[in-house]
Amino acid sequence: MPGKTLQRKNMSEHDEQVALFEWAAWQVNLGVEPLRWLFAIPNGGLRNKATAGKLKAEGVKAGVPDVMLPFPSQNYNGLFIEMKFGNNKPTPKQIEWLAWLNGMNYQAKVARGFEEAKQIIEDYLLGLGEPYAQTNE
Protein backbone atom coordinates (compact mmCIF):
# COMPACT_ATOMS: atom_id res chain seq x y z
CA MET A 1 0.00 0.00 0.00
CA PRO A 2 1.36 3.46 -0.84
CA GLY A 3 2.69 5.44 2.06
CA LYS A 4 3.75 2.37 4.04
CA THR A 5 6.85 1.74 1.91
CA LEU A 6 8.41 5.18 2.39
CA GLN A 7 11.35 5.44 4.75
CA ARG A 8 10.44 7.59 7.77
CA LYS A 9 14.06 8.70 8.16
CA ASN A 10 14.85 11.78 6.06
CA MET A 11 11.17 12.45 5.35
CA SER A 12 9.89 15.98 4.86
CA GLU A 13 6.48 17.60 5.15
CA HIS A 14 6.30 17.33 1.35
CA ASP A 15 7.00 13.58 1.46
CA GLU A 16 4.42 13.07 4.20
CA GLN A 17 1.77 14.89 2.16
CA VAL A 18 2.68 12.90 -0.97
CA ALA A 19 2.28 9.69 1.07
CA LEU A 20 -1.15 10.90 2.22
CA PHE A 21 -2.33 11.43 -1.34
CA GLU A 22 -0.89 8.09 -2.46
CA TRP A 23 -2.82 6.41 0.36
CA ALA A 24 -5.99 8.35 -0.55
CA ALA A 25 -5.71 7.26 -4.21
CA TRP A 26 -5.30 3.67 -3.04
CA GLN A 27 -8.41 4.02 -0.85
CA VAL A 28 -10.42 5.43 -3.76
CA ASN A 29 -9.43 2.35 -5.78
CA LEU A 30 -10.77 0.24 -2.90
CA GLY A 31 -14.09 2.08 -3.03
CA VAL A 32 -13.71 4.86 -0.46
CA GLU A 33 -15.47 7.37 -2.72
CA PRO A 34 -15.26 10.49 -0.48
CA LEU A 35 -11.44 10.49 -0.78
CA ARG A 36 -11.83 11.09 -4.51
CA TRP A 37 -12.45 14.73 -3.55
CA LEU A 38 -9.42 15.22 -1.27
CA PHE A 39 -7.19 18.00 -2.57
CA ALA A 40 -4.15 20.09 -1.65
CA ILE A 41 -4.10 23.85 -1.25
CA PRO A 42 -0.68 25.04 -2.46
CA ASN A 43 -0.20 27.95 -0.07
CA GLY A 44 3.21 27.09 1.35
CA GLY A 45 6.71 26.80 0.02
CA LEU A 46 9.47 29.17 -0.91
CA ARG A 47 8.82 31.28 -4.00
CA ASN A 48 10.54 34.13 -5.72
CA LYS A 49 8.98 37.59 -5.32
CA ALA A 50 7.34 37.60 -8.76
CA THR A 51 5.59 34.24 -8.21
CA ALA A 52 4.59 35.20 -4.66
CA GLY A 53 3.11 38.45 -5.97
CA LYS A 54 1.11 36.65 -8.67
CA LEU A 55 -0.23 34.10 -6.19
CA LYS A 56 -1.21 36.83 -3.73
CA ALA A 57 -3.02 38.68 -6.54
CA GLU A 58 -4.85 35.41 -7.36
CA GLY A 59 -6.10 35.17 -3.78
CA VAL A 60 -3.59 32.96 -1.96
CA LYS A 61 -3.80 33.71 1.77
CA ALA A 62 -1.26 32.99 4.49
CA GLY A 63 -2.29 30.37 7.03
CA VAL A 64 -4.86 28.45 4.97
CA PRO A 65 -4.50 24.71 5.75
CA ASP A 66 -2.69 22.40 3.32
CA VAL A 67 -5.39 19.81 2.60
CA MET A 68 -9.16 19.84 2.27
CA LEU A 69 -11.79 17.12 2.05
CA PRO A 70 -15.03 18.82 0.90
CA PHE A 71 -17.22 15.99 2.13
CA PRO A 72 -19.70 16.41 5.01
CA SER A 73 -19.45 14.05 7.97
CA GLN A 74 -21.22 14.23 11.33
CA ASN A 75 -22.26 17.87 11.65
CA TYR A 76 -19.21 19.18 9.76
CA ASN A 77 -19.26 20.72 6.29
CA GLY A 78 -15.80 19.37 5.43
CA LEU A 79 -12.33 18.67 6.76
CA PHE A 80 -9.16 20.79 6.62
CA ILE A 81 -5.72 19.50 7.63
CA GLU A 82 -2.61 21.54 8.26
CA MET A 83 0.39 19.25 7.68
CA LYS A 84 3.39 19.57 9.98
CA PHE A 85 6.47 17.42 10.36
CA GLY A 86 9.18 17.17 12.96
CA ASN A 87 9.21 20.06 15.41
CA ASN A 88 7.32 22.46 13.15
CA LYS A 89 4.39 24.19 14.84
CA PRO A 90 1.44 26.05 13.35
CA THR A 91 2.03 29.75 12.76
CA PRO A 92 -0.25 32.33 14.36
CA LYS A 93 -2.01 32.77 10.98
CA GLN A 94 -2.52 28.99 10.71
CA ILE A 95 -3.93 28.85 14.24
CA GLU A 96 -6.27 31.73 13.34
CA TRP A 97 -7.50 29.90 10.22
CA LEU A 98 -7.96 26.60 12.09
CA ALA A 99 -9.99 28.29 14.81
CA TRP A 100 -12.12 30.21 12.30
CA LEU A 101 -12.79 27.09 10.19
CA ASN A 102 -13.78 25.11 13.28
CA GLY A 103 -16.13 27.93 14.21
CA MET A 104 -17.68 27.81 10.75
CA ASN A 105 -18.70 24.14 11.10
CA TYR A 106 -15.66 22.59 9.45
CA GLN A 107 -13.31 20.24 11.20
CA ALA A 108 -9.80 21.71 11.01
CA LYS A 109 -6.82 19.95 12.54
CA VAL A 110 -3.04 19.76 12.54
CA ALA A 111 -1.46 16.47 11.49
CA ARG A 112 2.13 15.61 12.27
CA GLY A 113 2.86 13.52 9.22
CA PHE A 114 1.15 10.96 7.04
CA GLU A 115 0.06 8.55 9.77
CA GLU A 116 -1.65 11.21 11.84
CA ALA A 117 -3.33 12.78 8.78
CA LYS A 118 -4.57 9.36 7.70
CA GLN A 119 -6.02 8.74 11.18
CA ILE A 120 -7.71 12.16 11.20
CA ILE A 121 -9.36 11.39 7.86
CA GLU A 122 -10.44 7.89 8.90
CA ASP A 123 -11.90 9.20 12.17
CA TYR A 124 -13.65 12.03 10.33
CA LEU A 125 -15.25 9.68 7.81
CA LEU A 126 -16.30 7.30 10.61
CA GLY A 127 -17.80 10.17 12.61
CA LEU A 128 -15.18 10.01 15.36
CA GLY A 129 -13.37 13.29 14.74
CA GLU A 130 -13.03 16.04 17.31
CA PRO A 131 -12.34 19.72 16.56
CA TYR A 132 -8.84 21.12 16.70
CA ALA A 133 -7.97 22.33 20.17
CA GLN A 134 -5.34 25.01 20.39
CA THR A 135 -4.31 23.66 23.79
CA ASN A 136 -2.97 20.51 22.10
CA GLU A 137 -0.25 22.50 20.37
One Martini backbone bead per residue (centre of mass of N, CA, C, O) as a GRO file, in nm:
protein
  137
    1MET     BB    1   0.097   0.036   0.022
    2PRO     BB    2   0.091   0.344   0.011
    3GLY     BB    3   0.326   0.497   0.247
    4LYS     BB    4   0.457   0.234   0.385
    5THR     BB    5   0.740   0.233   0.206
    6LEU     BB    6   0.844   0.472   0.334
    7GLN     BB    7   1.093   0.639   0.472
    8ARG     BB    8   1.112   0.813   0.772
    9LYS     BB    9   1.377   0.883   0.715
   10ASN     BB   10   1.415   1.190   0.564
   11MET     BB   11   1.160   1.328   0.589
   12SER     BB   12   0.897   1.540   0.478
   13GLU     BB   13   0.624   1.720   0.440
   14HIS     BB   14   0.600   1.650   0.146
   15ASP     BB   15   0.621   1.339   0.175
   16GLU     BB   16   0.376   1.310   0.362
   17GLN     BB   17   0.168   1.425   0.159
   18VAL     BB   18   0.219   1.223  -0.064
   19ALA     BB   19   0.142   0.974   0.102
   20LEU     BB   20  -0.150   1.061   0.148
   21PHE     BB   21  -0.231   1.063  -0.162
   22GLU     BB   22  -0.163   0.771  -0.213
   23TRP     BB   23  -0.357   0.649  -0.010
   24ALA     BB   24  -0.615   0.780  -0.121
   25ALA     BB   25  -0.602   0.647  -0.401
   26TRP     BB   26  -0.618   0.361  -0.291
   27GLN     BB   27  -0.896   0.397  -0.152
   28VAL     BB   28  -1.055   0.460  -0.405
   29ASN     BB   29  -0.994   0.180  -0.538
   30LEU     BB   30  -1.157   0.046  -0.278
   31GLY     BB   31  -1.426   0.261  -0.245
   32VAL     BB   32  -1.348   0.550  -0.117
   33GLU     BB   33  -1.511   0.807  -0.243
   34PRO     BB   34  -1.451   1.073  -0.077
   35LEU     BB   35  -1.131   1.076  -0.156
   36ARG     BB   36  -1.165   1.193  -0.443
   37TRP     BB   37  -1.187   1.507  -0.309
   38LEU     BB   38  -0.909   1.534  -0.226
   39PHE     BB   39  -0.703   1.831  -0.156
   40ALA     BB   40  -0.467   2.073  -0.233
   41ILE     BB   41  -0.315   2.375  -0.088
   42PRO     BB   42  -0.077   2.594  -0.241
   43ASN     BB   43   0.062   2.802   0.003
   44GLY     BB   44   0.338   2.703   0.031
   45GLY     BB   45   0.658   2.784   0.009
   46LEU     BB   46   0.914   2.878  -0.183
   47ARG     BB   47   0.938   3.204  -0.347
   48ASN     BB   48   0.947   3.428  -0.559
   49LYS     BB   49   0.833   3.745  -0.586
   50ALA     BB   50   0.666   3.713  -0.845
   51THR     BB   51   0.504   3.461  -0.763
   52ALA     BB   52   0.393   3.569  -0.497
   53GLY     BB   53   0.239   3.807  -0.626
   54LYS     BB   54   0.052   3.640  -0.806
   55LEU     BB   55  -0.078   3.467  -0.584
   56LYS     BB   56  -0.192   3.701  -0.421
   57ALA     BB   57  -0.368   3.813  -0.657
   58GLU     BB   58  -0.530   3.524  -0.669
   59GLY     BB   59  -0.578   3.465  -0.328
   60VAL     BB   60  -0.360   3.393  -0.154
   61LYS     BB   61  -0.337   3.277   0.195
   62ALA     BB   62  -0.222   3.294   0.491
   63GLY     BB   63  -0.279   2.979   0.679
   64VAL     BB   64  -0.395   2.789   0.499
   65PRO     BB   65  -0.456   2.486   0.470
   66ASP     BB   66  -0.329   2.206   0.286
   67VAL     BB   67  -0.603   2.033   0.328
   68MET     BB   68  -0.907   1.905   0.158
   69LEU     BB   69  -1.244   1.774   0.250
   70PRO     BB   70  -1.553   1.810   0.064
   71PHE     BB   71  -1.704   1.630   0.311
   72PRO     BB   72  -1.959   1.538   0.490
   73SER     BB   73  -1.953   1.494   0.857
   74GLN     BB   74  -2.171   1.481   1.061
   75ASN     BB   75  -2.169   1.838   1.132
   76TYR     BB   76  -1.976   1.875   0.896
   77ASN     BB   77  -1.870   2.024   0.589
   78GLY     BB   78  -1.555   1.961   0.646
   79LEU     BB   79  -1.194   1.908   0.588
   80PHE     BB   80  -0.897   2.025   0.752
   81ILE     BB   81  -0.531   2.016   0.694
   82GLU     BB   82  -0.235   2.067   0.876
   83MET     BB   83   0.087   2.016   0.788
   84LYS     BB   84   0.337   1.849   0.986
   85PHE     BB   85   0.694   1.827   1.081
   86GLY     BB   86   0.834   1.752   1.346
   87ASN     BB   87   0.883   2.073   1.511
   88ASN     BB   88   0.662   2.196   1.374
   89LYS     BB   89   0.446   2.480   1.395
   90PRO     BB   90   0.194   2.667   1.404
   91THR     BB   91   0.101   2.954   1.304
   92PRO     BB   92  -0.086   3.216   1.378
   93LYS     BB   93  -0.246   3.204   1.109
   94GLN     BB   94  -0.318   2.902   1.129
   95ILE     BB   95  -0.470   2.918   1.395
   96GLU     BB   96  -0.681   3.116   1.295
   97TRP     BB   97  -0.798   2.936   1.071
   98LEU     BB   98  -0.872   2.689   1.242
   99ALA     BB   99  -1.069   2.836   1.428
  100TRP     BB  100  -1.258   2.948   1.212
  101LEU     BB  101  -1.337   2.681   1.078
  102ASN     BB  102  -1.455   2.551   1.331
  103GLY     BB  103  -1.672   2.787   1.362
  104MET     BB  104  -1.787   2.701   1.051
  105ASN     BB  105  -1.830   2.375   1.048
  106TYR     BB  106  -1.545   2.266   1.052
  107GLN     BB  107  -1.278   2.052   1.032
  108ALA     BB  108  -0.965   2.148   1.201
  109LYS     BB  109  -0.627   2.021   1.167
  110VAL     BB  110  -0.332   1.881   1.292
  111ALA     BB  111  -0.063   1.707   1.124
  112ARG     BB  112   0.208   1.470   1.200
  113GLY     BB  113   0.181   1.341   0.928
  114PHE     BB  114   0.057   1.076   0.766
  115GLU     BB  115  -0.064   0.903   0.997
  116GLU     BB  116  -0.231   1.131   1.128
  117ALA     BB  117  -0.393   1.214   0.878
  118LYS     BB  118  -0.523   0.942   0.828
  119GLN     BB  119  -0.669   0.928   1.105
  120ILE     BB  120  -0.837   1.180   1.073
  121ILE     BB  121  -0.993   1.084   0.825
  122GLU     BB  122  -1.110   0.824   0.936
  123ASP     BB  123  -1.259   0.954   1.174
  124TYR     BB  124  -1.430   1.147   1.012
  125LEU     BB  125  -1.577   0.926   0.834
  126LEU     BB  126  -1.676   0.775   1.115
  127GLY     BB  127  -1.749   1.007   1.336
  128LEU     BB  128  -1.475   1.070   1.547
  129GLY     BB  129  -1.417   1.358   1.533
  130GLU     BB  130  -1.235   1.639   1.656
  131PRO     BB  131  -1.164   1.935   1.726
  132TYR     BB  132  -0.947   2.168   1.732
  133ALA     BB  133  -0.698   2.227   1.988
  134GLN     BB  134  -0.485   2.462   2.097
  135THR     BB  135  -0.380   2.304   2.357
  136ASN     BB  136  -0.224   2.074   2.177
  137GLU     BB  137   0.028   2.275   2.095
   0.00000   0.00000   0.00000
